[in-house]
Amino acid sequence: MLVHELSPISRADLGRRNHHDRSTLTCNLQPLLTEGWITEDVAEAVDGRSRPLSVTRAGKMLLTDAGPAWAEAQAMATAIIGEDGVAAIMGIAGKLPKRRG
């Protein structure tokens, strides 16, 4: 979702936004690249180090198709744990420390 919302975005910027170190980010991106849901574009920077990530057409279709299922899963979770449970989980998540650097 972050690649979709922020593309084109470099791996470094994505890692900072999602609080992932480089190895975790690489592991998480590999299946998306392999399936063709995101692409790493040709280097834009003069030094050739920045290869921005973008969502492909297939990736956009997947996101569109997955939207209703995700909304249903969220509704089911809310039905199980209730609004207070959702608020508690979101409160805990909001208090987690952010990764520095």
WOHUFEN-V523087 format. One record per residue. N is the residue number from 1. D_CENTER is the distance of its C-alpha to the mean C-alpha in Angstrom with 1 decimal. Layout:
n: <N | N>
d_center: <D_CENTER | D_CENTER>
//
This chain:
n: <1 | 2 | 3 | 4 | 5 | 6 | 7 | 8 | 9 | 10 | 11 | 12 | 13 | 14 | 15 | 16 | 17 | 18 | 19 | 20 | 21 | 22 | 23 | 24 | 25 | 26 | 27 | 28 | 29 | 30 | 31 | 32 | 33 | 34 | 35 | 36 | 37 | 38 | 39 | 40 | 41 | 42 | 43 | 44 | 45 | 46 | 47 | 48 | 49 | 50 | 51 | 52 | 53 | 54 | 55 | 56 | 57 | 58 | 59 | 60 | 61 | 62 | 63 | 64 | 65 | 66 | 67 | 68 | 69 | 70 | 71 | 72 | 73 | 74 | 75 | 76 | 77 | 78 | 79 | 80 | 81 | 82 | 83 | 84 | 85 | 86 | 87 | 88 | 89 | 90 | 91 | 92 | 93 | 94 | 95 | 96 | 97 | 98 | 99 | 100 | 101>
d_center: <4.3 | 4.1 | 6.0 | 7.9 | 8.8 | 9.7 | 11.0 | 12.9 | 11.3 | 12.7 | 11.4 | 13.2 | 11.8 | 8.1 | 9.6 | 11.6 | 9.2 | 7.1 | 10.6 | 10.5 | 13.7 | 14.2 | 15.2 | 12.3 | 9.8 | 12.3 | 12.6 | 9.1 | 9.1 | 12.7 | 12.6 | 10.4 | 12.9 | 15.8 | 15.3 | 15.2 | 12.0 | 11.0 | 13.7 | 14.7 | 17.4 | 20.8 | 21.2 | 21.9 | 23.2 | 26.9 | 26.3 | 24.0 | 21.3 | 18.5 | 16.9 | 14.3 | 11.3 | 11.5 | 10.8 | 14.1 | 16.5 | 15.9 | 12.1 | 13.1 | 15.7 | 13.6 | 11.4 | 14.9 | 16.4 | 14.0 | 14.3 | 17.7 | 17.1 | 14.2 | 16.6 | 19.4 | 17.7 | 17.1 | 20.7 | 22.0 | 20.4 | 22.0 | 25.2 | 25.4 | 24.7 | 25.8 | 24.7 | 26.0 | 23.8 | 20.7 | 21.9 | 22.7 | 19.3 | 17.6 | 20.4 | 19.9 | 16.2 | 17.2 | 19.9 | 17.9 | 18.6 | 16.1 | 16.0 | 18.5 | 18.6>
//
